[in-house]
Amino acid sequence: MTPGIQAVVDALPYLLQGSLVTIVVVAGAMLFGFFLGIPLAVGQVFGSTRVSRFISIYVWFFRGIPILVLLFLFYFGLCSLLNINLSAFTVAIVVLGLCSSAYQSQIFRGAIQSLPRGQMMAARALGMSETKAIVFIVLPQALRLSISGWSNEYSIILKDSAITYALGVTEIMARTHFVATRTYQHLSLYLAAGALYLVLTYLGTRGLQVLEERLRIPGYHH
């Protein structure tokens, strides 16, 4: 067995533990972005001009600044300025979640705007309030149409999570770098890390595809 393969075999349990950390970071960021992205999308579509403009600035901000800059800005800047004691793990989830909310809000916004406007008018004509029409008529359809967009967002967040090792989050890249600097088997170890990311990408996107198929209504498509 070559030294490179031996290094991968020896480090595999350690790297798999890092995979669990990566999964938690990605899942936390996706959920954070989901619950924040929905009201952002609704506000941008149905809100006043000021609300829509504010959300547009929010989306522009988090989509325009690199993830690494935001991580340093929050961890070394805002947390120190406001005297907030947050772990690097928590900051990673929050920052990735804020960035994801900006992207997910646009996925939801596009899905909402793709629905026929007559549905909202019909719901209001039946006596439903705008809030109830959005919650019970618009969002269930929009969320179903957004599942395919989540696949892309999941892949993006998964790849962005590798940058969090700069804060000391012990995910896949941090553990791979730690082992590589001590064994000098950089090529084989980083290839193993890439393989782990490919597996996680496939499992996540495949899971969302299965979810989309199960939630598809026969005879209804957009």
N, C-alpha and C positions, 0 to 999 in steps of 0.2 A: 504494500500500500504506500502510495506516494505521500510525502509530507503534507501536501495541500489537502488531499482527501482525508488524511488522518486528522488534520486540524479541523476540518468541517465536521467529521464524525464526533470528535471530542467536544466541539462547541455547539453541536446541534441542540441539546437540551437547553442550554443557556439562551440560544437564539429563539427557540420556541417560546420560552418565557417572555422574551421581548415581543414576540408576536401577539401574545395575550395583552400586553400593555398597548401595543398598536391598535388592536381591535377595540379596546376600551376607549382610547382616545378618539378613534374614528366614529364609533357608535355615539359617544357623548357629544361630539361636535355635530354629527348629523341630526341628533334629536334636538340639540340646542338650536340649530339652524332651522329645523322644521317648525318648532313652536314659536320661534320669532319671525320666521319667514312668512307664515300664513297671515298674521295681522299686518305685516308690511305690504304684502300683495293686496290684501283687501283695502287697506288705506290708500294705496296708490291708484286703485281702480275706482273705488266708491267714495274716497275721501274728498275733502275740499281741495282747492288749489294749493293752499299753504301746506296742508298735510302731504299732498302728493309731491310737492317740491322738496319738502324736508326729507321724505323717503328717498327721492331721487338723489339727493346729496349724500345721504347715508350709503346708498348702494354704490355711488360713484367713488366714495372714499374707500370703502373696504374692497372694492374691485380694482382700485388703482394703485394701492400700495402693496409692495411685496410682503409675503407672509413673514419672512425673517425680520423685516423692519418692524412689523406690528408686534411680533413676539418680544423683541427688545424694547419697543416703546412701552408695552404694557408691563413687562416683568421688571425691567431696570428703571423705567421712567415713572409711569403712573402709580405703580404699587409703592415705590419708594417715596414719591411725592405725597401721596395720600396716606402713607404709613399703614398700608394694607399688607398683611402677611399671608400671601398665597404661595402655595407650592408651584414649582415649575409644571408639574402635571396638571394642576387646575388651570393655570394660565394658558397652557397649550389647548385645553378643551375650550376655554372661553374664547380665545382668539380665533381658533379654527371655526368655532361655532358662529361667531360674528361674521366672519368671511363667508361661511356657508349660508347664513341667513340672507346675505345680500344676493348670492346666486340663486338660492332656492326661491326667494321672493319673486325673482324674474321668471322662474319656471312656473310658479303658481299664477303669476300675473298673465303670462301668455295663455295658460290653460283657461283661466277665467274669461279672458277676452275672446277666446275661441268659441265660447258657448253662445248660442243664439240669444240675442237680447230679449226676444219675446218671452223667454222663460221668466225673467224678472218681472216683466210687465204683467204676465198672467198671474204670477204669485201675488203681486200687489193688488190686482183686480179681484182676487179671491179673498182679500182682507188680511193677508199676511203683512207683517211689518218688514221693513227692509232688512233688519237684522236677522229675523227668522228666515226670510227668503235666501239670504246669503248662507246661513248655517245649514239649512235643510234642503235647499235646492241647488245652489251654485257650488258650494265647496265639495259635496260628495262626488259630483261629476268632475270637478277640476282636479281633485286629488287623484282620482282614478286615471285621468289623462296625464298626470305628472309623473307617474311611476317610471316611464321610460327615461325621463329627464333625470331622475334620481340616480340611475345607473351611471351616467356621466359624472354627476356630482360626487357619488361615492368614490369613483376612481380618482377624481381630482383630490378629494380630501385624504384618501389613502396615501397618495404620493406626497402631498404636502405635509403629512404627518412625519415624514422622514426628517424634515427640517427641525423638528422640535428637539432633536438631540443636541442642538446648539445651546439649549437651556439646561441640559442635563437629564432630560426625560429618558429613562432607560428602555427605549423601544428598540426595534430591530437594528436600525442604523447605529445607535449608540453602542449597543452590545457588540455588533460586528466590528466597529472601529476599535473598541476596547481589546477584542481578541486579536485583531489583525496587527495592532501595534506591538503586541507581545510575541506573536508567533511569526510575524513577517510573511505570512501566507495571504497576502492581500487579494490576489486574483481569485483564488478558490473561495475565500470567505465572502467577498463581495458578490461573486456569482451565486453563492448560496443565499445571500440576502435578497438578490434580485429574484431568485426562484420563489422565495417566500412571499414577496410582494405579488408576483404573478399568480400564485395560488390564492392569496387573499382577494385579489382582484376578480379572479374567476368565480370564486365562491360567492362573493357579494353580488356581482352582476347577475350570476345565475339565479341566486335567491330572489332578486328583484324581478327577474323574468318570470319565475314561477308564480310570484305574487301577482304580477300583471295578468298572467293567464287565468289564475283563479278568480280574479276580480272582474274579468271581462264579462260583459253582459251579452249573451247570444243575440245577434241581430242589431246590436248597438255598436257603432264605431264612429270615429271622428276622422 
